[in-house]
Amino acid sequence: MNVAITGASGFIGRNLASRLAIEGHAVRAISTRNRIDPASLAGCNSIVHLAGEPVAQRWTAAAKQRIRESRVEGTRRLVDAIAAMAQKPTVLVSASAIGFYGSRGDAILTEGSPPAPDFLGLLSVAWEAEAAQAESFDVRVVNPRIGVVLGLGGGALKAMLPAYRLGAGGKIGSGRQWMSWIHVDDLVALIVFALTDQRLRGPVNATAPNPVTNADFTRALARALRRPAILPVPGFALKLAMGEMSSMLLGGQRVIPRVALDAGFKFRYSELDSALAALFGSHSTSGTPSM
């Protein structure tokens, strides 16, 4: 494949580009900050769209505008460039997020679950709708709704590890909220699967099959690092520090990757303990490494 990647310098993009290059595919990095020259996509038969302003920041009015513009307008610019291509790609894998579902308590969420009427839910709907416009050019569109990505050198752990390694980690709020996570290697493999398997269209939950509560995640991470985790983050303190964005951390989603499983995708790390053991060299696993 000749694959164009937006957000290629980010954590997921770097891992994806490395995997594709190792497998012998040609990889091209594309910027979506300004108008995209269709010539920059020439010869690419597959596109992966990962670019976007980080959501993990205080949601001021300006930050919300940046987040929305980078995702919705950035996707629109990409689709406009595809429209102008003489030879269209066969597939566009355009990232989305499990923020689509909002906080649903213990409800099990699949790709057919409705969106939340909040900032992230409405953003994700608009984001996916822009990508779907490429279907009018006979491009197969897949939207991986990405959960909490676990890997070294980026993702969720980059922010968590300093505190945990000092023994200052702990659950967030009540700890009862669900965390739908995925090992970065499985996420990359799922994106490659989406590029190559023509059965996949539309939303695909990019999360491991076994989500955990925040309290269970905290205990598992502390165990993998052989550190205590006894300093919880009170919900009120998080709200004071992060404002509206704290809802993303204090709420949660219990997401199941039904489409991927039904299509036969095999997760290498379906249990949290095995994922953390692979990252930190721990041997105290209680789950199975694959399905």
Phi and psi in degrees as a GROMACS rama.xvg file:
@    title "Ramachandran Plot"
@    xaxis  label "Phi"
@    yaxis  label "Psi"
@TYPE xy
-106.75  108.943  ASN-2
-114.375  125.052  VAL-3
-94.3887  135.453  ALA-4
-126.998  124.028  ILE-5
-90.964  147.845  THR-6
71.6285  27.1798  GLY-7
-67.3411  -20.244  ALA-8
-88.8871  -6.03181  SER-9
-78.6884  177.477  GLY-10
-60.2928  -51.6042  PHE-11
-68.0934  -43.2027  ILE-12
-59.341  -42.5813  GLY-13
-62.2314  -44.8145  ARG-14
-66.2822  -39.3063  ASN-15
-66.2525  -46.4394  LEU-16
-60.1228  -41.0041  ALA-17
-63.4183  -44.713  SER-18
-62.2683  -45.6446  ARG-19
-64.3704  -41.5193  LEU-20
-64.0497  -41.9802  ALA-21
-60.2734  -35.9019  ILE-22
-81.7246  0.857631  GLU-23
91.4948  11.6534  GLY-24
-87.6568  151.015  HIS-25
-84.0797  134.115  ALA-26
-123.604  135.782  VAL-27
-131.031  126.103  ARG-28
-84.3489  134.466  ALA-29
-126.839  136.59  ILE-30
-96.9066  140.731  SER-31
-112.753  12.5688  THR-32
-66.9715  -35.166  ARG-33
-125.035  -172.333  ASN-34
-55.3752  136.535  ARG-35
-94.7089  123.947  ILE-36
-73.6336  118.636  ASP-37
-54.2785  -26.9255  PRO-38
-63.7861  -26.4456  ALA-39
-70.1988  -16.5283  SER-40
-101.212  -4.1237  LEU-41
-56.8958  132.68  ALA-42
87.6168  -7.04125  GLY-43
-87.1157  123.288  CYS-44
-96.9013  -4.10047  ASN-45
-143.638  142.696  SER-46
-131.409  134.874  ILE-47
-117.984  121.712  VAL-48
-107.7  107.74  HIS-49
-119.453  -8.09025  LEU-50
-67.7288  146.187  ALA-51
170.38  147.533  GLY-52
-61.6471  136.15  GLU-53
-57.71  137.088  PRO-54
-82.7296  -27.777  VAL-55
-77.6264  74.0502  ALA-56
-155.435  164.227  GLN-57
-63.9535  130.224  ARG-58
-86.1615  73.1241  TRP-59
-71.1143  169.687  THR-60
-59.359  -39.7366  ALA-61
-67.2088  -39.7058  ALA-62
-65.8524  -41.7515  ALA-63
-60.4155  -40.553  LYS-64
-63.6553  -42.9453  GLN-65
-63.5909  -42.8385  ARG-66
-62.6393  -47.8846  ILE-67
-65.8351  -43.7635  ARG-68
-62.764  -42.8542  GLU-69
-66.1481  -35.2657  SER-70
-88.3419  -52.3719  ARG-71
-75.4426  -53.4289  VAL-72
-68.0631  -37.8811  GLU-73
-61.5242  -41.2734  GLY-74
-66.6317  -37.737  THR-75
-62.7361  -42.189  ARG-76
-62.1489  -38.2904  ARG-77
-66.2059  -44.8035  LEU-78
-66.1003  -36.4073  VAL-79
-60.9131  -39.2194  ASP-80
-66.6596  -39.0197  ALA-81
-61.9184  -40.3382  ILE-82
-59.6569  -31.5128  ALA-83
-88.9223  -4.32762  ALA-84
-73.7476  136.91  MET-85
-67.7011  -41.8442  ALA-86
-115.518  108.43  GLN-87
-73.7253  151.74  LYS-88
-69.0282  161.59  PRO-89
-87.0451  -23.4196  THR-90
-147.02  142.728  VAL-91
-124.85  115.506  LEU-92
-99.6838  106.869  VAL-93
-114.476  115.757  SER-94
-60.9904  146.542  ALA-95
-135.483  -162.093  SER-96
-149.009  154.526  ALA-97
-71.8402  -6.25965  ILE-98
-57.963  -16.7916  GLY-99
-48.2219  -39.2389  PHE-100
-86.5037  -18.2477  TYR-101
71.2828  -171.119  GLY-102
-89.615  117.381  SER-103
-121.929  19.4761  ARG-104
63.9974  -131.251  GLY-105
-90.9213  2.95909  ASP-106
-62.2832  135.926  ALA-107
-81.9865  127.672  ILE-108
-112.868  129.328  LEU-109
-120.73  -179.398  THR-110
-60.0592  -21.5654  GLU-111
-86.7047  -4.07752  GLY-112
-70.2224  145.759  SER-113
-74.0012  160.991  PRO-114
-77.0589  159.28  PRO-115
-85.4357  146.979  ALA-116
-87.4167  41.1636  PRO-117
-118.322  -173.663  ASP-118
-57.4123  -52.2174  PHE-119
-69.8483  -35.8111  LEU-120
-63.8581  -48.7399  GLY-121
-67.8436  -36.1972  LEU-122
-61.7248  -45.8517  LEU-123
-64.4481  -38.2013  SER-124
-60.4957  -47.8702  VAL-125
-66.1828  -39.1206  ALA-126
-60.2643  -50.1908  TRP-127
-66.9304  -35.1466  GLU-128
-64.1799  -38.2003  ALA-129
-63.6367  -43.7479  GLU-130
-63.0542  -37.5219  ALA-131
-62.7087  -20.2128  ALA-132
-62.0019  -23.646  GLN-133
-67.5994  -19.3652  ALA-134
-62.9157  -26.0882  GLU-135
-67.6407  -13.4481  SER-136
-103.822  18.898  PHE-137
64.4272  34.7612  ASP-138
-102  128.328  VAL-139
-73.6952  126.901  ARG-140
-114.445  128.739  VAL-141
-123.268  133.999  VAL-142
-116.636  92.9841  ASN-143
-69.5171  117.725  PRO-144
-87.5133  102.062  ARG-145
-86.0103  135.595  ILE-146
-94.4478  -151.804  GLY-147
-76.7746  113.572  VAL-148
-89.8831  126.176  VAL-149
-107.72  122.163  LEU-150
-172.673  166.24  GLY-151
-90.7058  139.919  LEU-152
91.5955  8.12558  GLY-153
170.33  -168.055  GLY-154
67.2333  -161.171  GLY-155
-64.3875  -35.2114  ALA-156
-67.9413  -26.214  LEU-157
-57.8788  -38.5245  LYS-158
-81.068  -29.1431  ALA-159
-82.0467  -38.3121  MET-160
-60.3262  -40.9376  LEU-161
-55.3455  -45.0528  PRO-162
-67.9463  -44.255  ALA-163
-63.9557  -38.4521  TYR-164
-68.3018  -21.261  ARG-165
-90.455  1.7143  LEU-166
77.0319  17.7144  GLY-167
-108.501  17.951  ALA-168
-81.4761  169.03  GLY-169
176.723  168.92  GLY-170
-66.3588  159.138  LYS-171
-103.252  125.196  ILE-172
59.2627  -132.641  GLY-173
-72.1094  -23.9147  SER-174
80.0409  -2.27173  GLY-175
-85.2669  -11.9317  ARG-176
-69.718  145.184  GLN-177
-81.9511  143.241  TRP-178
-117.91  118.809  MET-179
-100.5  106.735  SER-180
-111.808  167.696  TRP-181
-156.141  137.625  ILE-182
-69.0214  140.507  HIS-183
-59.1622  -33.4142  VAL-184
-64.6846  -38.9133  ASP-185
-68.9447  -37.4044  ASP-186
-62.7261  -45.966  LEU-187
-61.2121  -44.0612  VAL-188
-62.6188  -37.4821  ALA-189
-69.0018  -37.3929  LEU-190
-63.6331  -44.2613  ILE-191
-62.1456  -40.7396  VAL-192
-58.9196  -43.1142  PHE-193
-66.437  -33.3394  ALA-194
-66.1625  -33.3251  LEU-195
-105.012  -21.9989  THR-196
-95.7502  109.124  ASP-197
-70.5663  -8.81215  GLN-198
-73.6224  -23.1823  ARG-199
-82.9341  125.043  LEU-200
-144.951  146.648  ARG-201
74.1549  -154.241  GLY-202
-69.8941  138.742  PRO-203
-137.03  115.657  VAL-204
-66.8699  119.342  ASN-205
-99.7658  72.1059  ALA-206
-142.073  155.176  THR-207
-67.6797  157.684  ALA-208
-68.7513  -13.3555  PRO-209
-125.081  83.9851  ASN-210
-65.9364  160.15  PRO-211
-132.555  163.418  VAL-212
-76.208  161.499  THR-213
-60.5022  -37.4449  ASN-214
-64.2771  -41.8883  ALA-215
-67.61  -38.0377  ASP-216
-61.5169  -44.4799  PHE-217
-58.7867  -46.5503  THR-218
-64.4828  -41.251  ARG-219
-66.1368  -41.9673  ALA-220
-66.5134  -42.7701  LEU-221
-62.3409  -40.1668  ALA-222
-64.5693  -42.7546  ARG-223
-64.5241  -33.0835  ALA-224
-90.5697  -7.54304  LEU-225
57.1547  47.4811  ARG-226
-132.728  153.338  ARG-227
-73.3601  157.182  PRO-228
-136.84  82.8532  ALA-229
-122.471  9.83648  ILE-230
-116.332  85.6539  LEU-231
-66.1727  155.456  PRO-232
-99.3595  110.042  VAL-233
-62.4734  142.92  PRO-234
-58.6019  -40.8344  GLY-235
-65.235  -35.3116  PHE-236
-68.414  -38.651  ALA-237
-66.3106  -38.8964  LEU-238
-64.0158  -40.0147  LYS-239
-64.4672  -39.6538  LEU-240
-77.187  -39.9629  ALA-241
-114.712  -6.26709  MET-242
62.6635  -138.186  GLY-243
-59.568  -32.7324  GLU-244
-61.354  -22.446  MET-245
-60.2399  -23.3517  SER-246
-61.2354  -28.825  SER-247
-67.9559  -30.7875  MET-248
-92.855  -33.2761  LEU-249
-84.5759  -24.2128  LEU-250
-90.3492  -168.763  GLY-251
-176.061  169.88  GLY-252
-134.494  133.689  GLN-253
-100.703  84.9268  ARG-254
-100.563  136.848  VAL-255
-115.662  132.052  ILE-256
-82.713  64.4856  PRO-257
-60.1214  -43.9012  ARG-258
-63.4089  -45.559  VAL-259
-62.6378  -44.6479  ALA-260
-63.6116  -43.8292  LEU-261
-64.5663  -27.9637  ASP-262
-82.5775  -4.53665  ALA-263
92.6144  12.0243  GLY-264
-67.4445  134.39  PHE-265
-104.937  117.453  LYS-266
-78.3037  130.478  PHE-267
-73.9393  -35.2896  ARG-268
-123.178  93.1509  TYR-269
-95.039  -15.1049  SER-270
-116.324  142.592  GLU-271
-61.3262  -43.7003  LEU-272
-59.3608  -40.0608  ASP-273
-69.3883  -34.6803  SER-274
-65.6049  -45.1956  ALA-275
-69.2185  -35.0996  LEU-276
-62.3936  -39.8657  ALA-277
-65.1239  -34.4508  ALA-278
-78.5687  -36.2319  LEU-279
-116.22  4.36788  PHE-280
72.4218  19.4887  GLY-281
-78.7597  150.013  SER-282
-115.013  8.33523  HIS-283
-94.3594  61.3176  SER-284
-92.538  144.662  THR-285
-116.18  -8.46676  SER-286
-107.345  177.076  GLY-287
-94.1482  146.181  THR-288
-77.5049  -13.9489  PRO-289
-156.2  171.547  SER-290
